[in-house]
Amino acid sequence: MKTAAIIAEYNPFHNGHAYQINYLRGLGYDYIVIVMSGNFVQRGTAAFFPKEVRTKAALVCGADLVIELPLAFATASAESFAFGAVSILNALGCIDALCFGCECDDLSLLTQLSQIENNPQFISVLRKNLDSGLPYHTARSKTCARLLADSEKVVNQPNNILAIEYLKALQKLNSPIKALPLLRKGVEHDASHTAQDIASASYLRAQAAGDNKQILAAYVPKKADALYNQAFCTGAYLNPHSFEIAMLSRLRSLTLLQWGQVKNISEGLENAFYRAAQQACTLEELYTCVKTKRYPHARLRRLTLHAALEITCNSPLTIPYIHVLGSSAGGFNLLKSCKQNSCLPVSHSLRSLHGLNPICAQFAQAEYNATALYNLCLQSPRAAATDYTTKFIKIL
């Protein structure tokens, strides 16, 4: 039995994602496990479709098991996002390979880049670049380019960045999981154009949010499109205006002390956020008020989201459980194997996981609270408790 894994957001699932699953089937993998973000995603905002819709889309399009990446990791930097997801896969004890899309599929080069921070010169050169006023991402890429020729372009591309972090996490955990880089097909990450039947997830979100929902049919598998059409009919999709109002309402209620406790906030930025939250009438206005050279837009979005969702410097740093969102018919046998081999508790019930110990309770409560906020931001708002009431998703 060969099992491969993919770390994803599926925001939304499209033909490029289907290509990756079919690629793994072509390599002979019997099962495919997805570690997927929940209702909030790594770019620091809410997912367009709820996690149950995205779980169903993954399963009807070929996945066997979908596992939720806990909130604190799903909304974190690339390094923490990758480490959290790889930690789950490593803990399962039955994953043979991790497949990830990237702009460069040279595993040797990606591996060298993943190890470059162990070079004694790295910290010294990085510090000099940061002291010159460069943002961290730019400083890091220039440091890599100085220590490894012709690497600057590679380390600047978004999927490569995650690929490098996946490799770093595998090394840090001394994981036996094999890395399988897959060259990204069609269009680049966040592209505002299409190529044949491939479009970026950001393009599809923008079109759907702009009342051009029918365009999804050309770029997503038919089974996923049917689920999305059902979600549109029932109002199970994000209302950006509602999300903005809910976020700003929450942010305006925070004290300066609470801003100071937000995870990864530093350099007195809490003062700027506190002032901006009292004045800004849109999220974009808030980001503009606190924008600095040192902080890219995505990091500001994540800090804002962490503030609203109460992800603080006291949040636990290790994965305490494995929450399974759904399974295909074939995935049930794999799920049994996961429960037998995993070094962490595995369950489809978030309520049950909540009751295991205080750390599990803290993680589960964070998911509950996040979903309670998210449910108010849907086109047709829902009650708060769906994380505890939604049935395990089975695609038979």
C-alpha positions as a printed NumPy array, in Angstrom:
array([[  0.   ,   0.   ,   0.   ],
       [  1.585,   3.273,  -1.185],
       [  0.316,   6.539,   0.262],
       [  1.107,  10.04 ,  -0.963],
       [  0.209,  13.355,   0.624],
       [ -0.523,  16.876,  -0.57 ],
       [ -0.606,  20.046,   1.537],
       [ -3.202,  22.435,   0.17 ],
       [ -5.835,  25.105,   0.664],
       [ -8.051,  24.265,  -2.329],
       [ -9.384,  27.793,  -2.282],
       [-10.979,  26.647,  -4.565],
       [-10.046,  23.206,  -5.948],
       [ -9.342,  23.577,  -9.699],
       [ -7.954,  21.682, -12.685],
       [ -4.349,  22.264, -11.624],
       [ -5.071,  20.476,  -8.344],
       [ -6.768,  17.626, -10.233],
       [ -3.637,  17.325, -12.385],
       [ -1.524,  16.833,  -9.255],
       [ -3.798,  14.076,  -7.911],
       [ -3.854,  12.329, -11.297],
       [ -0.067,  12.583, -11.453],
       [  0.213,  10.685,  -8.166],
       [ -2.266,   8.056,  -9.33 ],
       [ -0.119,   7.634, -12.421],
       [  2.888,   6.952, -10.19 ],
       [  0.979,   4.094,  -8.581],
       [ -0.023,   5.602,  -5.24 ],
       [ -3.002,   3.756,  -3.77 ],
       [ -4.087,   6.479,  -1.354],
       [ -3.834,  10.241,  -1.351],
       [ -4.04 ,  12.212,   1.881],
       [ -4.683,  15.953,   1.905],
       [ -3.713,  18.255,   4.766],
       [ -5.939,  21.264,   4.167],
       [ -6.434,  24.666,   5.767],
       [ -9.767,  25.213,   7.471],
       [-11.936,  28.316,   7.127],
       [ -8.982,  30.733,   7.234],
       [ -5.935,  30.55 ,   5.008],
       [ -2.244,  31.377,   4.869],
       [ -2.563,  34.675,   3.022],
       [ -4.316,  36.065,   6.107],
       [ -7.942,  36.02 ,   5.069],
       [-11.031,  33.808,   4.997],
       [-11.485,  30.939,   2.55 ],
       [-14.002,  31.577,  -0.236],
       [-15.912,  28.342,   0.419],
       [-16.356,  26.707,   3.854],
       [-14.035,  23.85 ,   4.679],
       [-16.776,  21.227,   4.275],
       [-17.393,  22.322,   0.656],
       [-13.661,  22.269,  -0.08 ],
       [-13.319,  18.865,   1.632],
       [-16.078,  17.402,  -0.551],
       [-14.474,  18.877,  -3.67 ],
       [-11.143,  17.211,  -2.842],
       [-12.789,  13.858,  -2.179],
       [-15.013,  13.75 ,  -5.272],
       [-11.964,  14.709,  -7.36 ],
       [ -9.776,  11.836,  -6.222],
       [ -8.474,  12.369,  -2.674],
       [ -9.   ,   9.638,  -0.065],
       [ -8.608,  11.479,   3.224],
       [ -8.765,  15.172,   4.151],
       [ -7.187,  16.337,   7.421],
       [ -7.511,  19.839,   8.825],
       [ -4.404,  21.931,   9.38 ],
       [ -5.002,  23.679,  12.737],
       [ -5.779,  27.388,  12.624],
       [ -2.544,  28.677,  14.176],
       [ -0.505,  26.915,  11.464],
       [ -2.918,  27.425,   8.557],
       [ -2.693,  31.206,   9.004],
       [  1.03 ,  31.393,   9.783],
       [  4.171,  32.213,   7.821],
       [  5.376,  29.765,   5.171],
       [  7.804,  28.202,   7.661],
       [  5.19 ,  27.513,  10.345],
       [  2.539,  26.545,   7.795],
       [  4.868,  23.952,   6.302],
       [  6.163,  22.659,   9.623],
       [  2.655,  22.187,  11.027],
       [  1.415,  20.314,   7.961],
       [  4.511,  18.113,   7.659],
       [  4.315,  17.367,  11.404],
       [  0.819,  15.956,  10.861],
       [  1.95 ,  13.78 ,   7.966],
       [  4.994,  12.545,   9.867],
       [  2.849,  11.735,  12.931],
       [  0.462,   9.609,  10.855],
       [  3.187,   7.015,  10.394],
       [  1.865,   5.761,   7.039],
       [  2.811,   8.432,   4.481],
       [  5.368,   7.438,   1.866],
       [  5.692,  10.642,  -0.147],
       [  4.834,  14.346,  -0.05 ],
       [  4.08 ,  15.9  ,  -3.432],
       [  4.241,  19.677,  -3.81 ],
       [  3.88 ,  21.963,  -6.793],
       [  6.727,  24.387,  -7.505],
       [  8.161,  26.623, -10.188],
       [ 11.44 ,  24.68 , -10.024],
       [ 11.366,  20.885,  -9.77 ],
       [ 15.126,  20.469,  -9.329],
       [ 15.07 ,  18.561,  -6.031],
       [ 18.825,  18.84 ,  -5.612],
       [ 18.736,  22.648,  -5.849],
       [ 15.676,  22.936,  -3.608],
       [ 17.379,  20.698,  -1.043],
       [ 20.519,  22.856,  -1.106],
       [ 18.371,  25.93 ,  -0.525],
       [ 16.569,  24.211,   2.343],
       [ 19.929,  23.564,   4.017],
       [ 21.526,  26.943,   3.363],
       [ 20.416,  28.432,   6.668],
       [ 22.766,  25.959,   8.344],
       [ 25.671,  27.748,   6.667],
       [ 27.54 ,  29.773,   9.364],
       [ 27.659,  32.737,   6.983],
       [ 23.899,  32.841,   6.506],
       [ 22.941,  34.701,   9.706],
       [ 25.778,  37.182,   9.291],
       [ 24.901,  38.062,   5.691],
       [ 21.18 ,  38.091,   6.442],
       [ 21.649,  40.503,   9.328],
       [ 23.621,  42.893,   7.134],
       [ 20.869,  42.818,   4.508],
       [ 18.2  ,  43.458,   7.135],
       [ 20.215,  46.301,   8.654],
       [ 20.295,  47.934,   5.237],
       [ 16.49 ,  48.277,   5.461],
       [ 15.448,  45.403,   3.22 ],
       [ 12.236,  43.483,   4.011],
       [ 12.939,  40.013,   5.436],
       [ 11.869,  38.166,   2.292],
       [ 14.128,  40.272,   0.044],
       [ 17.006,  40.095,   2.515],
       [ 16.708,  36.322,   2.695],
       [ 16.641,  35.87 ,  -1.086],
       [ 19.707,  38.081,  -1.541],
       [ 21.497,  36.142,   1.193],
       [ 20.716,  32.861,  -0.544],
       [ 21.905,  34.264,  -3.872],
       [ 25.224,  35.283,  -2.333],
       [ 25.801,  31.846,  -0.812],
       [ 24.41 ,  29.81 ,  -3.717],
       [ 24.853,  31.085,  -7.257],
       [ 21.783,  31.585,  -9.47 ],
       [ 19.353,  30.909,  -6.629],
       [ 17.76 ,  34.336,  -6.139],
       [ 14.99 ,  33.852,  -8.709],
       [ 14.207,  30.362,  -7.414],
       [ 13.909,  31.451,  -3.792],
       [ 11.655,  34.379,  -4.751],
       [  8.925,  32.294,  -6.38 ],
       [  5.945,  31.564,  -4.098],
       [  5.572,  27.83 ,  -4.601],
       [  9.327,  27.339,  -4.382],
       [  9.284,  29.144,  -1.038],
       [  6.818,  26.607,   0.332],
       [  8.687,  23.714,  -1.298],
       [ 11.881,  24.765,   0.493],
       [  9.995,  24.997,   3.79 ],
       [  8.509,  21.522,   3.292],
       [ 12.01 ,  20.149,   2.78 ],
       [ 13.28 ,  21.996,   5.865],
       [ 10.437,  20.505,   7.919],
       [ 11.133,  16.98 ,   6.665],
       [ 14.788,  17.398,   7.636],
       [ 13.994,  18.899,  11.029],
       [ 11.657,  16.016,  11.863],
       [ 14.095,  13.45 ,  10.431],
       [ 11.101,  12.183,   8.481],
       [ 11.266,   9.138,   6.185],
       [  8.694,  10.753,   3.869],
       [ 10.009,  11.125,   0.306],
       [  9.803,  14.555,  -1.367],
       [  8.145,  14.671,  -4.803],
       [  8.381,  18.108,  -6.464],
       [  5.953,  18.655,  -9.345],
       [  6.522,  21.453, -11.847],
       [  3.624,  23.91 , -11.714],
       [  1.505,  23.669, -14.856],
       [ -0.301,  26.369, -16.816],
       [ -0.195,  29.733, -15.029],
       [  1.896,  31.167, -12.245],
       [  0.72 ,  31.624,  -8.674],
       [ -1.812,  34.489,  -8.337],
       [ -1.864,  35.013, -12.122],
       [ -4.608,  37.322, -13.391],
       [ -4.837,  35.446, -16.697],
       [ -5.667,  31.882, -17.752],
       [ -4.023,  29.228, -19.926],
       [ -6.329,  26.763, -21.674],
       [ -8.257,  25.075, -18.838],
       [ -5.945,  26.255, -16.03 ],
       [ -6.501,  29.334, -13.863],
       [ -5.   ,  30.365, -10.544],
       [ -7.109,  30.089,  -7.401],
       [ -6.82 ,  33.858,  -6.843],
       [ -8.195,  34.527, -10.347],
       [-11.154,  32.207,  -9.71 ],
       [-11.899,  33.818,  -6.328],
       [-11.824,  37.276,  -7.842],
       [-14.163,  36.279, -10.655],
       [-16.616,  34.491,  -8.357],
       [-16.635,  37.36 ,  -5.854],
       [-17.315,  39.739,  -8.745],
       [-20.542,  37.968,  -9.743],
       [-18.894,  36.002, -12.54 ],
       [-19.537,  32.68 , -10.819],
       [-20.265,  30.77 , -14.022],
       [-16.611,  31.114, -15.069],
       [-15.587,  28.424, -12.573],
       [-17.003,  25.731, -14.852],
       [-14.209,  26.235, -17.393],
       [-11.389,  25.787, -14.868],
       [-12.567,  23.27 , -12.266],
       [-13.504,  19.574, -12.546],
       [-17.202,  18.946, -13.246],
       [-17.803,  17.26 ,  -9.887],
       [-16.275,  20.211,  -8.037],
       [-18.274,  22.666, -10.137],
       [-21.502,  20.916,  -9.121],
       [-20.573,  21.374,  -5.46 ],
       [-19.711,  25.034,  -5.997],
       [-23.014,  25.682,  -7.771],
       [-24.836,  24.104,  -4.839],
       [-22.856,  26.334,  -2.452],
       [-23.81 ,  29.414,  -4.466],
       [-27.47 ,  28.407,  -4.37 ],
       [-27.438,  27.947,  -0.583],
       [-25.3  ,  30.991,   0.2  ],
       [-22.388,  28.864,   1.463],
       [-19.674,  31.203,   0.241],
       [-17.836,  34.218,   1.581],
       [-19.428,  37.66 ,   1.549],
       [-16.333,  39.944,   1.495],
       [-18.236,  42.913,   2.914],
       [-19.524,  40.874,   5.851],
       [-16.013,  39.57 ,   6.491],
       [-14.618,  43.084,   6.516],
       [-17.271,  44.398,   8.926],
       [-16.861,  41.407,  11.26 ],
       [-13.077,  41.817,  11.292],
       [-13.123,  45.573,  11.878],
       [-15.7  ,  45.203,  14.629],
       [-13.48 ,  42.7  ,  16.406],
       [-10.296,  44.716,  15.86 ],
       [-11.8  ,  47.933,  17.222],
       [-12.64 ,  46.167,  20.476],
       [ -9.025,  45.143,  21.169],
       [ -6.961,  46.988,  23.755],
       [ -3.352,  48.008,  23.188],
       [ -2.349,  45.232,  25.598],
       [ -4.221,  42.656,  23.508],
       [ -2.521,  43.897,  20.331],
       [  0.816,  43.481,  22.051],
       [  0.043,  39.813,  22.739],
       [ -0.64 ,  38.927,  19.095],
       [  1.628,  36.16 ,  17.851],
       [  4.742,  37.436,  16.022],
       [  3.943,  41.129,  16.448],
       [  7.088,  43.114,  17.257],
       [  9.014,  46.366,  16.962],
       [  6.172,  48.365,  18.508],
       [  3.868,  47.569,  15.595],
       [  1.027,  46.968,  18.056],
       [  0.811,  50.734,  18.578],
       [  0.316,  51.365,  14.866],
       [ -2.278,  48.583,  14.633],
       [ -4.185,  49.872,  17.653],
       [ -4.397,  53.404,  16.225],
       [ -5.254,  52.176,  12.737],
       [ -8.051,  49.9  ,  13.997],
       [ -9.773,  52.87 ,  15.645],
       [ -9.647,  54.948,  12.465],
       [ -9.806,  52.601,   9.459],
       [-13.158,  51.946,   7.81 ],
       [-11.85 ,  49.18 ,   5.53 ],
       [ -9.237,  46.486,   5.963],
       [ -7.216,  47.892,   3.073],
       [ -7.164,  51.257,   4.805],
       [ -5.934,  49.566,   7.984],
       [ -3.128,  47.765,   6.126],
       [ -2.096,  51.025,   4.459],
       [ -1.946,  52.799,   7.819],
       [  0.512,  50.271,   9.264],
       [  2.477,  49.471,   6.115],
       [  6.277,  49.545,   6.456],
       [  9.16 ,  48.417,   4.269],
       [  9.971,  45.632,   6.694],
       [  6.497,  44.061,   6.629],
       [  5.039,  42.694,   3.37 ],
       [  1.31 ,  42.962,   2.837],
       [  0.696,  39.266,   3.506],
       [  2.353,  39.49 ,   6.92 ],
       [  0.182,  42.467,   7.877],
       [ -2.924,  40.513,   6.856],
       [ -1.812,  37.554,   8.971],
       [ -1.113,  39.732,  12.01 ],
       [ -4.534,  41.351,  11.619],
       [ -6.228,  37.984,  11.346],
       [ -4.31 ,  36.641,  14.35 ],
       [ -5.454,  39.634,  16.366],
       [ -9.091,  39.09 ,  15.412],
       [ -8.917,  35.337,  16.104],
       [ -6.906,  35.711,  19.325],
       [ -3.875,  33.783,  18.147],
       [ -1.332,  35.012,  20.665],
       [  2.289,  34.54 ,  21.668],
       [  0.999,  32.002,  24.208],
       [ -0.485,  29.743,  21.531],
       [  1.018,  26.188,  21.601],
       [  3.725,  25.502,  19.045],
       [  3.143,  21.783,  18.439],
       [  0.293,  19.851,  16.828],
       [ -1.707,  18.032,  19.57 ],
       [ -4.141,  15.977,  17.475],
       [ -5.206,  15.015,  13.956],
       [ -8.684,  16.164,  12.97 ],
       [-10.081,  14.269,   9.968],
       [-12.62 ,  16.244,   7.94 ],
       [-13.677,  13.582,   5.457],
       [-12.939,  10.329,   3.657],
       [-13.661,   8.498,   0.434],
       [-14.892,   4.902,   0.503],
       [-11.337,   3.691,  -0.041],
       [-10.034,   6.067,   2.568],
       [-11.708,   4.216,   5.445],
       [ -9.092,   1.459,   5.351],
       [ -6.378,   4.099,   5.35 ],
       [ -8.054,   5.862,   8.269],
       [ -7.903,   2.632,  10.28 ],
       [ -4.191,   2.38 ,   9.533],
       [ -3.68 ,   6.016,  10.548],
       [ -5.376,   5.442,  13.894],
       [ -3.184,   2.399,  14.528],
       [  0.103,   4.006,  13.486],
       [ -0.278,   7.643,  14.49 ],
       [  1.605,   8.992,  17.489],
       [ -1.158,  11.593,  17.916],
       [ -4.87 ,  11.059,  18.615],
       [ -6.895,  10.829,  15.384],
       [-10.606,  11.618,  15.223],
       [-13.278,  13.114,  12.991],
       [-14.934,  14.659,  16.068],
       [-13.55 ,  18.021,  17.123],
       [-15.717,  17.835,  20.237],
       [-14.037,  14.573,  21.263],
       [-10.568,  15.977,  20.592],
       [-11.454,  19.017,  22.695],
       [-11.919,  16.8  ,  25.726],
       [ -8.586,  14.981,  25.592],
       [ -6.347,  17.46 ,  27.444],
       [ -5.885,  21.226,  27.938],
       [ -3.715,  21.715,  24.834],
       [ -6.196,  19.867,  22.633],
       [ -8.961,  21.945,  24.203],
       [ -7.097,  25.154,  23.36 ],
       [ -6.644,  24.145,  19.708],
       [-10.225,  22.918,  19.314],
       [-11.656,  26.045,  20.951],
       [ -9.645,  28.197,  18.558],
       [-11.161,  26.32 ,  15.607],
       [-14.647,  26.688,  17.091],
       [-14.209,  30.423,  17.643],
       [-12.792,  30.952,  14.154],
       [-15.67 ,  29.097,  12.527],
       [-18.177,  31.028,  14.651],
       [-16.781,  34.255,  13.153],
       [-16.496,  32.795,   9.654],
       [-20.115,  31.627,   9.68 ],
       [-21.263,  35.217,  10.142],
       [-19.332,  36.17 ,   7.002],
       [-21.104,  33.798,   4.622],
       [-23.637,  35.001,   2.098],
       [-26.204,  33.117,   4.194],
       [-24.901,  33.343,   7.779],
       [-24.947,  30.258,  10.   ],
       [-25.034,  29.466,  13.688],
       [-21.73 ,  29.34 ,  15.559],
       [-21.41 ,  25.664,  16.455],
       [-21.041,  23.961,  13.066],
       [-17.545,  22.69 ,  13.938],
       [-19.197,  20.509,  16.576],
       [-22.367,  19.646,  14.666],
       [-21.263,  19.048,  11.05 ],
       [-21.267,  15.324,  10.269],
       [-18.137,  13.541,   9.129],
       [-17.971,  13.843,   5.337],
       [-18.135,  10.493,   3.545],
       [-17.925,  10.159,  -0.234],
       [-18.991,   6.599,  -1.016]])
